[in-house]
Amino acid sequence: MGAVSRHGGERRHSPWWRGLVLLGLLVGSSLATAAPAAAADPTFQPASASVVFGEAITLEQRITLPAGVARVEAIVRAGGDGRTFLATIPTPAVGNATLMYRHATPSGALFPNTRVELGFRVTLEDGTFVDGPTTTVRYDDTRFTWQTLTGSVVRVHWYEGDAAFGRRALDIGERAVVAATTLLGVEERDPIDFFIYAGRDEFYDIIGPGLQENVGGLALAGIRTLFANIGPSSVADPWVGVVVPHELTHIVFDTATRNPYHEPPHWLNEGLADYLAVGYEAGARGNVERAARDGELMPLHALVGQFPSTAARFSLAYDESVSAIDYLVRTHGQEALVALIRSYADGVSDDDAFEAALGVDSAGFEAGWLGDLGVAAPAPFGPQPAPPGPLPPGWEAAPVPTPGPGASGPVPTAPPAIPPTETSDFVEPVIIGAIVAILIVLGAGLLVTARGLNRGSPLPTSAGAGAAANDDWDPEPEPSDDSQAPPADDDPRAKGAP
């Protein structure tokens, strides 16, 4: 029978784990009671921002800050490219406060028509952060009163000139977009803004000091905006019928090739824009033929990135680009040009794009273009050796050796001889004393060794004998350690056990 309790019933033994559960509940309850309450989150009011062109965007937001704030930062995202800029601002005291941040916008720092998202972030002492509601503003050029005319895709903005001026510019832009989209087989749905600046200085204020001064138009595909320097009296100028289609073609080119991995060569982009705007006209053809004849032609692989900044080389880069497009169309056909451009949307490399569309890699295409011009590949420039600089007082330049027969390139110069200094009278005695000390130590070592030989001791082994060489001096070696003996057959080590 089971044990009987004092109440006369059978005693039931509780399972051992019930006690552990009860203990865990008690401990958890006590910990929950002792744990500090989580820090409160900040409370944000709506944010507001104001723009002063060429100076700054100012952001303000009311907030209630709790205790335990580590830092406060302003958040800026410009142009929709996914990049976030954080700027630390002073942390106000606990309670109600107004956060303010001034985002500087000097010339060239931010282009007009860029949409900017701004807000604040509060980081707590435990490392967590809270973002407040943001506000989005468009960074407008507030210096002028703009007129606007809207077409099917293009929106023209100008501040000098009548309505006829705006209609003429809009007509040029609309036709340029149709030509580029028809060629490349893409469709433009979102508006393209076209801002016309009547003054040269005002135009340079928006492009900033980072671009070449010989630029007359600028297309920014990321914000789908075109800027051009066109005075009201120049709208009928043939140049306007070139620069507007050229720049708008860049926007369509970006639509056809956009990918997150790899941009097409710059010469391909500029060459197509010139090819559609004006073609391979006589002036460009003559400039390329002269450069080829005079050995001044730049290779296409030197025009993959930005073009040279000097006026002559800048112009030659454009002419070479449209020359390469003309050669491509004559040799491979317009369909191959379109296939080449559209393949970049897959993020492929230059060689993959050229091989798929033309059957040759980019180097093979360049060789064919040069052969069509009747020239070999141009010799690369630089880097050149730097001119010799000034020598310190008392130094003499060593003579430059004459290169032997067949040698080429710069010959390295020997370093100048260092003249004796006043410290030589002190250095020489120190060196002599060190030599004497070394000889004394060597002599003492030989004496000790000789006395050891007289007593019958063996010569010490060389250092190459390993760490056990010092044991050779003991005439009575110690017994060997069993742990170093070969393992027995039944030892796990003999069977490959770990």
C-alpha positions, 0 to 999 in steps of 0.5 A: 500500500501507499503511504497514508497522509494525516487526512486518511487518504493516499499520499500522492508524490508530485513530479519533481519538475513541478517544483522547478516550474514553480521556482521558475515562475517565482524568479521570473515574477521577481525579475519582471518586477525588478526590471526597469521600465523601457525608455519612452520614445520621442514624440514628433510633430510634422516637419517643415522645410524652406529653400533659399537657392544658393544658400541652404535648405532649413528644416524645423520640427517640434519634438518631445524628448525623453530621458536617455537620448544619446544623440540627435541627427538630421536626415537628408536624402536628395535625388532619390538615389537611395543615399542617406546623409546624417548630420549630428546636431546639438541635443536639446534638454529633456522635454519640449524642444524645436529641432533645426538643421541648415543644409548648405547648398552652395553653387554646384552642390545641389541642382535645381529641380532636385527633390530632397527628403529631410527629417530627424533621427533620435538615438537612445542610449541603448542603441535603438533609434527612432526616425520622425516623420519626414518632409520633401521639398523641391530645390527650386531656383528661386532667383527667377519667375519661371514660365512653364509650357507642357507637352506630351513628355517635355515641360519647358521652363524659362524666365526671359522671352515670350510664349513663342520662345517657349513653344519653339523650345518645346517643339525641339524637345518633343521631336528629339524625344520621339526620335530617340525613343523610336530608335532605341525602342523605349517609351518615356512616360514620366515628364522631362523638365527643360530649364532654359537660362538666358544668362551665361553667369546664371547658367554657370551658377547652377552647374557649379565649378566642377564642370567644364566652362565650355558646357552649354547644356547639361542633362541629369538623368537621375532627376530627369532634368535638362539645363541649357544656356539659350537667350531669347534672341538665340532660339532660332539659332541652329545651335539650339536645334543641336544642343536640345536634342543632344541633351534630351537623348541622354535622358532616353539613353539612360532609360534604355541602359539603366541598371545597378551594375555598370554604365556604358562607355561615355563615348557611346553615350555622347556619340549617340547624342551627337549622331541623332542631333546633327550626324557625323557632319563635315566639321567633326569629320575634318577634326578627326581626320586631322588628328589621325594624320597628326598622330593626336587621335585619342583611343576610345578606351581613353574616353570611357569616363569623363572627357578631357577638360581642355577645349581642343581635346574636349571637342575632339572627344565628341568628334571621335565619339560620333565618328565611332558611332558612324563607323558602327552603323556603316559596318554593322548596321543600325540594328546592331547599334540598338542591340549594343545599347539595349544590352547594357540594361542587363548590367553586362560588361563592355566586352560582353555587350560588344561581343553579343551585338557586334561579334567582337570585343571592345578592343576589336571594335576599336581596332576596326575603327582605327583601321577604317581611319587608316591609323594604327593604335595611338601610343599612350602618354605618360606617366612622365618622369618628374623634373629634378627638384632643388637640392639641400645646401651642401648637396651635389647632384650626381652625373646622369649616366648615358644610356647604352646602345638600344636603351630607352626611357629615363635613366635613374639618377644616383642619389647625391653623396652625403657630405661629411658632418661634424659628428664624424669625430664622435662616431669613429671612436664609438665604432673602434670601441665597439670592435674592441669589445667584440674582440674581447668577448670572442677571446673570452669564449675561446678561452672557456672552450679551450679549458673545457677541452682540456677537461675532456668535455665534448664540443657543443653542437651547432644551433642547427641541432634544435632545442635539445642541443643543450642536453649534450652537455650532460654526461649522464643523460636522463631516461627517455620519456615514454610519451615520446616513444612510438605508439603501440599497436593498440594505441589509438594514435597508431590507428589514426584516432584524433 
